[in-house]
Amino acid sequence: MLTPSVCEFLGRFLPAEAQRHGCETIALGMVPDHVHIVVRITPRIDLPRLVQGLKGASSRLGAMQTVTGLRWAKGYEAKTVSPAALSKVVDYVKHQPEHHASRVFGG
């Protein structure tokens, strides 16, 4: 489960790590049991390496900074988004607590 302190850590870490891989973070949304991130990637990006960086590096750094409660599930789901649908997807990601009201902190 992602605690508020883990979400705070990931909110800083994930965009920085994505940028380190040459990606731009467009939106980030978190609820206690999952994370959505919309990133603009180049055609030459190695997606498994990007995800490994996002998940693996956050786990390592979180452990070093004693961030407790950060555990990633195996695997990931990735989808492409057309420019026409981007604003809808960004809105969905930014409003994760409303979409998953029964699973939010204190909800």
Contacts in CASP RR format, 6 or more apart in sequence:
PFRMAT RR
TARGET T0000
AUTHOR 0000-0000-0000
METHOD contacts of the structure
MODEL  1
MLTPSVCEFLGRFLPAEAQRHGCETIALGMVPDHVHIVVRITPRIDLPRL
VQGLKGASSRLGAMQTVTGLRWAKGYEAKTVSPAALSKVVDYVKHQPEHH
ASRVFGG
1 32 0 8 1.000
1 33 0 8 1.000
1 69 0 8 1.000
2 10 0 8 1.000
2 30 0 8 1.000
2 31 0 8 1.000
2 32 0 8 1.000
2 33 0 8 1.000
2 34 0 8 1.000
2 35 0 8 1.000
2 69 0 8 1.000
2 70 0 8 1.000
3 32 0 8 1.000
3 68 0 8 1.000
3 69 0 8 1.000
4 105 0 8 1.000
5 67 0 8 1.000
5 68 0 8 1.000
6 67 0 8 1.000
6 68 0 8 1.000
6 69 0 8 1.000
6 70 0 8 1.000
7 30 0 8 1.000
9 58 0 8 1.000
9 62 0 8 1.000
9 65 0 8 1.000
9 67 0 8 1.000
9 70 0 8 1.000
10 28 0 8 1.000
10 30 0 8 1.000
10 35 0 8 1.000
10 58 0 8 1.000
10 70 0 8 1.000
11 28 0 8 1.000
11 30 0 8 1.000
13 57 0 8 1.000
13 58 0 8 1.000
13 61 0 8 1.000
13 62 0 8 1.000
14 25 0 8 1.000
14 28 0 8 1.000
14 35 0 8 1.000
14 37 0 8 1.000
14 54 0 8 1.000
14 58 0 8 1.000
15 25 0 8 1.000
15 28 0 8 1.000
17 53 0 8 1.000
17 54 0 8 1.000
17 57 0 8 1.000
17 58 0 8 1.000
18 24 0 8 1.000
18 25 0 8 1.000
18 37 0 8 1.000
18 39 0 8 1.000
18 50 0 8 1.000
18 54 0 8 1.000
19 25 0 8 1.000
21 45 0 8 1.000
21 49 0 8 1.000
21 50 0 8 1.000
21 53 0 8 1.000
22 41 0 8 1.000
22 42 0 8 1.000
22 45 0 8 1.000
23 39 0 8 1.000
23 40 0 8 1.000
23 41 0 8 1.000
23 42 0 8 1.000
23 45 0 8 1.000
23 50 0 8 1.000
24 39 0 8 1.000
24 40 0 8 1.000
25 37 0 8 1.000
25 38 0 8 1.000
25 39 0 8 1.000
26 38 0 8 1.000
26 39 0 8 1.000
26 40 0 8 1.000
26 86 0 8 1.000
26 90 0 8 1.000
27 36 0 8 1.000
27 37 0 8 1.000
27 38 0 8 1.000
27 89 0 8 1.000
27 90 0 8 1.000
27 93 0 8 1.000
27 94 0 8 1.000
28 35 0 8 1.000
28 36 0 8 1.000
28 37 0 8 1.000
28 38 0 8 1.000
28 93 0 8 1.000
29 35 0 8 1.000
29 36 0 8 1.000
29 37 0 8 1.000
29 93 0 8 1.000
29 94 0 8 1.000
29 96 0 8 1.000
30 36 0 8 1.000
30 96 0 8 1.000
31 96 0 8 1.000
31 97 0 8 1.000
31 100 0 8 1.000
31 103 0 8 1.000
31 104 0 8 1.000
32 103 0 8 1.000
32 104 0 8 1.000
32 105 0 8 1.000
33 103 0 8 1.000
36 92 0 8 1.000
36 93 0 8 1.000
36 96 0 8 1.000
37 54 0 8 1.000
37 93 0 8 1.000
38 81 0 8 1.000
38 86 0 8 1.000
38 89 0 8 1.000
38 90 0 8 1.000
38 93 0 8 1.000
39 50 0 8 1.000
41 47 0 8 1.000
41 50 0 8 1.000
47 78 0 8 1.000
51 75 0 8 1.000
51 76 0 8 1.000
51 78 0 8 1.000
55 72 0 8 1.000
55 76 0 8 1.000
56 72 0 8 1.000
58 70 0 8 1.000
58 72 0 8 1.000
59 70 0 8 1.000
59 71 0 8 1.000
59 72 0 8 1.000
61 67 0 8 1.000
62 70 0 8 1.000
63 70 0 8 1.000
81 89 0 8 1.000
92 99 0 8 1.000
97 104 0 8 1.000
101 107 0 8 1.000
END
